[in-house]
Amino acid sequence: MIAASDLKAGTVINLDGELHGIISAEHHAGAGKFGSMMFARVRNLRTGHMKELRYHPEDKLEDVELERREVEYLYTDGAEFHFMNPDTFEQISLPREAVGAHEKFLLPNTRVPVELHEGRIVSVAFPAAVELKVVTAPPGLREHDTAYKTIALENGTEVLAPQFIKEGDVVKIEVATGKYLERVRREGRKL
């Protein structure tokens, strides 16, 4: 059990038999006869639905420890994403809602960390940034060095990137926003 005052982003709690991940938690001091309160935004790990909750700081909640494991993403059939445990070759599936908007960063045959509860995948633990190869990029404009251009990545998404980015480059993309961060320098290759 965990006190509501100890809630923080990343904590997983059990609410009415459903696992919820804490997105944000804030403490608001009360005044007069109104006591202080904890406000928490949570996401249902099975459905992806978000809601806001309010607790007294001394309220007790059931916290859940999740196991982290690396699995290989195989494919999606539209409704579910299918993964494989590389050690046992066991296939595990996860509903589309649980992956959410980050599904565009799942590339077949890549390894991704997942969080499990009682042997069942509850969420994909996406990294803060991913490296993707540039598939198409228009030529840069010399007179507009500070302007950005639209490039297409290997996962099918398009992002704005600096003029010097060209086809074949590998770029780092922020998962939360989908924005370009930097070009990845490969050893032995002069950029």
Buried (B, 14 or more C-beta within 10 A) or exposed (E): EBBBBEBEEEBBBEEEEEBBBBEEBEEEEEEEEEEEBBBBBBBBBBEBEEEEBEBEBEBEBEBBEBEEBEBBBBEBEEEBBBBBBEEEEEEBBBEBBBBEEEBBBBBEEEEBEBBBBEEEBBBBEBEEBBEBBBBEBEEBEEEEEEEEBEBBBEBEEEBEBBBEBBEEBBBBBBBEEBEBBEBBEEEEEEE
